[in-house]
């Protein structure tokens, strides 16, 4: 199993609670560095926990692996 950072858990819980855009995640965690958040989101996408919507690349969603 992959080691997740605390930031990863925050992102996954936000997605699970209904936040589904990059902008929404950045708004919910205003003090976090945009660079760090972007890096963590890309890491979760690469690992298969989340994916970008095929219709709108700004929308992200949990995969079955992330639930």
C-alpha positions as CSV (number, residue, x, y, z in Angstrom):
1,X,0.0,0.0,0.0
2,X,1.2,3.5,-0.8
3,X,2.1,5.8,2.0
4,X,-0.1,8.8,2.0
5,X,0.7,12.2,3.5
6,X,-1.8,14.0,5.8
7,X,-2.5,16.4,2.9
8,X,-3.5,13.5,0.8
9,X,-6.1,12.4,3.4
10,X,-7.5,16.0,3.5
11,X,-7.8,16.1,-0.3
12,X,-9.5,12.7,-0.4
13,X,-11.9,13.7,2.4
14,X,-12.9,16.9,0.6
15,X,-13.6,14.9,-2.5
16,X,-15.6,12.4,-0.5
17,X,-17.7,15.3,1.0
18,X,-18.6,16.8,-2.4
19,X,-15.8,19.2,-3.4
20,X,-15.1,18.2,-7.0
21,X,-13.0,20.9,-8.6
22,X,-9.4,22.0,-8.2
23,X,-10.6,25.5,-7.4
24,X,-12.9,24.1,-4.7
25,X,-10.0,22.3,-3.0
26,X,-7.8,25.4,-3.0
27,X,-10.7,27.5,-1.6
28,X,-11.3,25.0,1.3
29,X,-7.6,25.1,2.3
30,X,-6.6,28.7,1.8
31,X,-3.4,28.6,3.9
32,X,-1.9,25.7,2.0
33,X,0.7,26.3,-0.7
34,X,-0.8,26.1,-4.2
35,X,2.4,24.4,-5.4
36,X,2.2,21.7,-2.6
37,X,-1.5,21.1,-3.2
38,X,-1.0,20.7,-7.0
39,X,1.8,18.3,-6.3
40,X,-0.3,16.2,-4.0
41,X,-3.3,16.2,-6.3
42,X,-1.0,15.1,-9.2
43,X,0.5,12.4,-7.0
44,X,-3.0,11.1,-6.1
45,X,-3.9,11.0,-9.8
46,X,-0.8,9.1,-10.7
47,X,-1.4,6.6,-7.9
48,X,-5.0,6.0,-9.1
49,X,-6.8,7.4,-6.1
50,X,-8.5,10.2,-8.1
51,X,-9.0,11.0,-11.7
52,X,-9.9,14.0,-13.9
53,X,-13.2,14.0,-15.6
54,X,-13.1,13.2,-19.3
55,X,-15.7,15.9,-20.1
56,X,-14.2,18.7,-18.0
57,X,-10.5,18.6,-16.9
58,X,-11.2,21.0,-14.0
59,X,-13.4,18.4,-12.3
60,X,-11.8,15.6,-10.3
61,X,-13.4,12.6,-8.7
62,X,-12.5,9.6,-6.5
63,X,-11.8,6.3,-8.2
64,X,-12.9,3.0,-6.6
65,X,-9.4,2.6,-5.2
66,X,-9.7,5.9,-3.3
67,X,-13.1,5.1,-1.6
